[in-house]
Amino acid sequence: MPYKDLREFIDALDKSGDLQRIKQEVDWNLEAGAITRKGCEDVGPAILFENIKDYPEGYRVLGNPLASFRRLALALDMPPESKYDEIIDRYDEGRKNPIKPILVSDGPCKEEIHLGDDVDLYKFPALIIHGGDGGRYLCTWHVTITKDLDSDWVNWGMYRAMIHDKKTLGGLLDPHQHIGLIYAKYEEKGLPMPFAIAIAPEPISTLIGTGGIPYGTSEADVVGGVRGEPISLVKCETSDLLVPATSEIVIEGEVPPYERREEGPFGEYPGYQASPKSLNPVFHVKAITHRKNPILTASNMGTPIDDCDVAMNISWALDVRTDLIKAGLPITGIYIPPESCACAVVVATKTPYSGIANRIASCIWANKNGAWLPKVFVVQDDVDPTNMREVFHAFSTVHHPIRGTQILSPTPGHALMPHLSHHDRTYGIGANVVYDCTWPKDWSKEETPKKASFKDIYPKEIQERVLNNWRKYGFKE
Ligand SMILES: Cc1cc2nc3c(=O)[nH]c(=O)nc-3n(C[C@H](O)[C@H](O)[C@H](O)COP(=O)(O)O)c2cc1C
C-alpha cells in the first residue's frame, strides 16, 4: 500500500531501522546541516530532529529523506535491499501507467491557515544548511507547482528556495528547466506567475518532482502511476493551483515579472558551493497553510551520497535506458554511480559493430536529462556497470587514451558544473566526453586480450566444482 503521507513513511523507516531520531536540542543554524551532511557521507539513516532551538515542541525536521537506495526502495513500497535495476523496473512500470489525481475539498495541509499579514516564513525551522550559504533554505525537498500560461499543463519540480524575509523567498528559475520556460511566458506578457510550494507531501511526489518528466506531462498523474493509487489534491487558498492534500506545509503566492534579488550561494548537487550569490526571481508569499506540528523536510546537497544522488539518479537512469532501448542499442545495463553526483553514467553493451560507444553517447546527450551527464563510460557486457571495481578496471585497461576518447564541444553547459569556468557556466558553454572501454571490432579474437578473471579464464566445470566446494575448503562466504 502506498504511503498516504510523510508520517506513514517515517513510521516505515523507523520499522526497517532506516531512521535516527534526535531528541537532544539541535540548532537550525549549521548544526542540523552538519549532522545531515555527515549522515550523507556515512550513508546513514534518515534523521528526524525532534527538538529544534527556538521552535515549539512538535515542530520537527526530517533530514536526508531519500539519501539511500534502501530508503528509495521503501518509498516505492519495495524491500529495502532491492537492487538498482529492480528499482528502475518498478519505477518504469509506474511511469508507464499514469493515474489521474482526485480532487478533495479538505486535507491535513489545511489544519492551520495563515493569510496576508499573518504570513511568516520564519514560523518554520528552515536550516542554514552549509557554511557560507546565502541564507536559510526553507525549500530543499518539496515540489514547486506552476501552471503553463497557454495550456492546461501544470508542472511539478523541485527547485531550491531561500528565505529573503517573512514574506518572500528567492530561488533559481533556470531557463533549461520547465519552471524557467513557464516563467519566461509570464514575464514576456508582464504577468505575475502564481506558484504553490508543497513541502513534505508523501514521498513519491517529491521523488517525481526531481524526475525530469517530459514537457507537457502532468507529474501528478505520474505520481499516481508510481504509487499505484491516485494522489489526493486540494485547492490552494489564493489561486486555482492544486497541492497534495497531506503535505506538511504549503506556501502560496506569485513570482512577479522582472523582479530580482540576490540569492545563494548554496552547496549544490555536484558537491561544491561553486556559484556565487546571483540575482534571481522573487517569490511573494500570500498564504501559508500547514499541518499541526508540521514536519519540514531538508536535503543536504554536497559530496555523495545525498537525496539528489539517489532520487534524480534513478529518474535520469530510467530516461536514458528507455531511449537507448528505443534506439535498438544492445545495452545490457546502465548505472549512474551516486559517487558521480549525476555527472557521469556507465553503460554496458554488446558490441555487434564498431563505433557503438559514440552512438550510445549521442543517444544519451539527446535526452533532456542525459544532456546533463557530460561523462559517458561505455563498457562491454562482461562488465557489471554497478560494480565500480569492474568498471574502473575496464577504464584503466581496455580504454585507449586517444582512440577511446571522443570529445564533443561545445555542448549546453550546466550552470552548476564545477569543471566549467565561471565564464562557461554563466554562458552555458559545456563539453562532453565518451570513454570507449570496449575492445576494437577490427582486432581478431586472438589479438584481443583474454580477461584473467575467475569467470572468464577457467573451464565451467572447474568453476562449478570450486563454487560447490567453497565452504568445504573452509571459507565462510
Ligand atoms: C534537492 C534538489 C534540489 C534541486 N534544486 C534545483 C534548483 O534549485 N534549480 C533547478 O533548476 N533544479 C533543481 N533540482 C533539479 C530538478 O529538481 C530536476 O531537474 C527536475 O527535473 C526539475 O523539474 P522539471 O524537469 O519539471 O523542470 C534540484 C534537485 C534536487 C534533488
The ligand as a Gaussian input file, in Angstrom:
#p B3LYP/6-31G(d) Opt

LIG

0 1
 C       17.328000      18.613000      -3.659000
 C       17.221000      19.113000      -5.062000
 C       17.273000      20.465000      -5.322000
 C       17.179000      20.938000      -6.627000
 N       17.211000      22.274000      -6.862000
 C       17.121000      22.727000      -8.120000
 C       17.134000      24.139000      -8.354000
 O       17.251000      24.952000      -7.461000
 N       17.002000      24.553000      -9.639000
 C       16.873000      23.663000     -10.674000
 O       16.748000      24.100000     -11.822000
 N       16.852000      22.316000     -10.472000
 C       16.971000      21.836000      -9.209000
 N       16.959000      20.493000      -8.984000
 C       16.797000      19.563000     -10.127000
 C       15.347000      19.498000     -10.554000
 O       14.520000      19.140000      -9.478000
 C       15.138000      18.481000     -11.673000
 O       15.964000      18.828000     -12.751000
 C       13.681000      18.391000     -12.121000
 O       13.620000      17.537000     -13.220000
 C       13.111000      19.731000     -12.481000
 O       11.772000      19.580000     -12.911000
 P       11.368000      19.919000     -14.436000
 O       12.039000      18.861000     -15.279000
 O        9.892000      19.805000     -14.425000
 O       11.860000      21.287000     -14.718000
 C       17.051000      20.013000      -7.680000
 C       17.007000      18.635000      -7.423000
 C       17.092000      18.186000      -6.125000
 C       17.040000      16.693000      -5.869000

